[in-house]
């Protein structure tokens, strides 16, 4: 099954990723990818879809879906390092996966988040992402 990054949320102040389920009268209903617990987030919660996140490279911004696929290619079948891995280990991974990342604007703290999200997607969803064409086909069906 394909993963729609437009429905995968990162919520400030909450660990893990959440799947958007529905709009509620007092916010949104989302389900944790890891434990499947449902939560209602109020409108004041700072939520970002993974579809909307990019990282800085030296000449452009790279969508997170592209970064995840580059990490998969760099890692092969190996597991991603822990988000608590050393700074040097994370920098080496990103230097291999995204060699032109902008060291001045893409920090180790960002790398930790991306590696954590990557691990969660591998464990609880998939790295086969929904495309704009898939969404249009679903709307027409």
Residue pairs with C-beta under 8 A, 6 or more apart in sequence:
1 126
1 128
2 126
2 128
2 129
2 130
2 134
3 121
3 125
3 126
3 127
3 128
3 129
3 130
4 51
4 129
4 130
4 135
5 49
5 50
5 51
5 64
5 65
5 129
5 130
6 49
6 51
6 130
6 135
7 19
7 20
7 49
8 17
8 18
8 19
8 20
8 33
8 49
8 50
8 51
8 121
8 125
9 17
9 18
9 19
9 20
9 30
9 47
9 48
9 49
9 50
10 17
10 18
10 47
10 48
10 49
10 50
10 53
10 113
10 117
11 18
11 30
11 41
11 45
11 46
11 47
12 45
12 46
12 47
13 45
13 46
14 39
16 32
16 33
16 34
16 120
17 32
17 33
17 34
17 50
17 117
17 120
17 121
17 124
18 30
18 31
18 32
18 33
18 39
18 41
19 30
19 31
19 32
19 33
20 28
20 29
20 30
20 49
21 28
21 29
21 30
21 31
21 38
22 28
22 29
23 29
24 40
26 40
26 42
26 43
27 40
27 41
27 42
27 43
27 45
28 40
28 41
28 47
29 38
29 39
29 40
30 38
30 39
30 41
31 37
31 38
31 39
32 38
32 39
33 120
33 121
33 124
33 125
34 120
34 123
34 124
41 47
50 64
50 65
50 117
51 63
51 64
51 65
53 63
53 64
54 61
54 62
54 63
54 64
55 61
55 62
55 64
55 67
55 98
55 101
55 102
55 106
55 110
55 114
56 62
56 101
56 102
56 105
56 106
57 98
57 100
57 101
57 102
57 106
58 100
58 101
58 102
59 100
62 70
62 98
62 101
64 114
64 117
65 129
67 97
67 98
67 114
68 114
68 117
68 118
68 121
68 127
68 129
69 127
70 97
70 98
71 80
71 93
71 97
71 114
71 115
71 118
72 118
72 127
73 97
74 93
74 96
74 97
75 93
75 97
79 119
80 93
80 115
80 118
80 119
80 122
81 89
81 90
81 93
81 115
82 115
83 112
83 113
83 115
83 116
83 119
84 112
85 115
87 108
90 108
90 111
90 112
90 115
91 108
91 111
93 111
93 115
94 101
94 106
94 111
95 101
121 127
